[in-house]
Amino acid sequence: MHVQARDNNYNLELVTDQSESLGRIAIERAEGSLFSGLFTPSPAFASLERLFIDFEEAAGLQALSVIDELDAQISRLGLSVVVPLGQRIPVEDVQIWSDGQISFRPLGQGVNSLDAFVVTRPSKH
């Protein structure tokens, strides 16, 4: 399913457990509990970028033990997405790729909150 955020692009903010903004997310797709879209990093993301690059490289090499360790490091960041009205939704399985794509899964009831935030639109195929 293709989705579009209610108020144009860059409606979600990715933040750490310390409320540091890492960037903006424009949701493009939602499949079950997996959300994906475009990520526009903030300057604060630079300090964590290497972690995500290492994850991407390990995924390309199928280095499963390295992927597990890097995923654990990313999880320890305590990442959340914040919708425009300020609701903070914890997320897991966050992957930020060098091409600007991002994917994540909301934790717990966060799926319902994000589903309510997005509007389904027909595919342009």
C-alpha positions as CSV (number, residue, x, y, z in Angstrom):
1,M,0.0,0.0,0.0
2,H,1.2,3.5,-0.8
3,V,0.7,6.1,1.9
4,Q,1.0,9.8,2.2
5,A,1.4,11.8,5.3
6,R,-1.6,14.2,5.9
7,D,0.4,17.4,5.7
8,N,2.7,16.9,2.7
9,N,6.3,15.7,3.1
10,Y,8.6,15.6,6.2
11,N,5.9,15.2,8.8
12,L,7.7,12.8,11.2
13,E,10.8,13.6,13.2
14,L,13.3,10.9,14.2
15,V,14.6,11.5,17.7
16,T,16.8,9.8,20.2
17,D,15.9,8.9,23.8
18,Q,17.6,12.2,24.7
19,S,15.1,14.1,22.4
20,E,17.9,14.9,20.0
21,S,16.5,15.3,16.5
22,L,18.3,13.1,13.9
23,G,16.1,14.3,10.9
24,R,12.8,14.2,9.1
25,I,10.9,11.4,7.6
26,A,8.5,11.5,4.6
27,I,6.5,8.2,4.8
28,E,6.1,6.6,1.4
29,R,4.9,3.1,2.2
30,A,3.3,1.1,5.0
31,E,3.2,-2.7,4.8
32,G,1.8,-4.3,7.9
33,S,3.8,-2.8,10.7
34,L,6.8,-1.8,8.5
35,F,6.9,1.9,7.5
36,S,9.4,3.3,5.0
37,G,10.2,6.5,3.3
38,L,12.7,9.2,2.7
39,F,15.0,10.5,5.4
40,T,16.4,14.0,5.5
41,P,19.2,14.1,8.2
42,S,19.7,16.9,10.7
43,P,23.3,18.0,11.6
44,A,23.1,15.8,14.7
45,F,22.8,12.6,12.5
46,A,26.4,13.0,11.5
47,S,27.6,11.6,14.8
48,L,25.6,8.4,14.2
49,E,25.9,8.1,10.4
50,R,28.9,5.6,10.6
51,L,26.8,3.2,12.6
52,F,24.1,3.0,9.9
53,I,26.8,2.8,7.1
54,D,28.4,-0.1,8.9
55,F,25.0,-1.8,9.2
56,E,24.3,-1.3,5.5
57,E,27.8,-2.7,4.6
58,A,27.3,-5.7,6.9
59,A,23.9,-6.4,5.4
60,G,25.4,-6.3,1.9
61,L,28.0,-8.9,3.0
62,Q,25.3,-10.9,4.9
63,A,27.5,-10.8,8.0
64,L,24.7,-11.9,10.4
65,S,26.7,-11.7,13.7
66,V,27.9,-8.1,12.8
67,I,24.3,-7.1,11.8
68,D,23.0,-8.4,15.1
69,E,25.6,-6.4,17.1
70,L,25.0,-3.2,15.0
71,D,21.2,-3.6,15.4
72,A,21.6,-3.9,19.1
73,Q,23.7,-0.6,19.1
74,I,20.9,1.1,17.1
75,S,18.3,-0.2,19.5
76,R,20.2,1.3,22.4
77,L,19.6,4.7,20.9
78,G,16.0,4.5,22.0
79,L,14.7,6.0,18.7
80,S,11.2,7.4,18.4
81,V,9.2,9.2,15.7
82,V,7.3,12.3,16.6
83,V,4.1,13.2,14.6
84,P,3.2,16.9,14.1
85,L,0.9,17.1,17.1
86,G,3.8,16.0,19.3
87,Q,2.9,12.3,20.0
88,R,6.2,10.4,20.4
89,I,6.1,6.8,19.1
90,P,9.0,4.4,20.0
91,V,10.3,2.5,17.0
92,E,12.5,-0.6,16.4
93,D,14.3,-2.2,13.4
94,V,15.4,1.3,12.2
95,Q,17.5,1.1,9.1
96,I,18.8,4.3,7.4
97,W,20.4,3.6,4.0
98,S,23.0,5.7,2.2
99,D,20.5,6.4,-0.6
100,G,18.3,8.3,1.8
101,Q,15.7,5.6,2.5
102,I,14.6,4.7,6.0
103,S,12.5,1.9,7.4
104,F,11.2,1.2,10.9
105,R,8.5,-0.6,12.9
106,P,6.6,1.2,15.6
107,L,6.5,-0.6,19.0
108,G,3.3,-1.7,20.6
109,Q,0.3,0.4,19.9
110,G,2.4,2.8,17.9
111,V,1.3,1.0,14.8
112,N,-2.3,2.2,15.4
113,S,-1.1,5.8,16.0
114,L,0.9,5.9,12.7
115,D,-1.9,4.2,10.8
116,A,-4.2,6.9,11.9
117,F,-1.6,9.5,10.8
118,V,-1.3,8.4,7.2
119,V,-3.8,8.5,4.4
120,T,-3.9,5.8,1.7
121,R,-3.6,7.0,-1.9
122,P,-3.8,4.9,-5.1
123,S,-0.5,3.7,-6.6
124,K,0.6,5.7,-9.7
125,H,1.5,2.6,-11.8
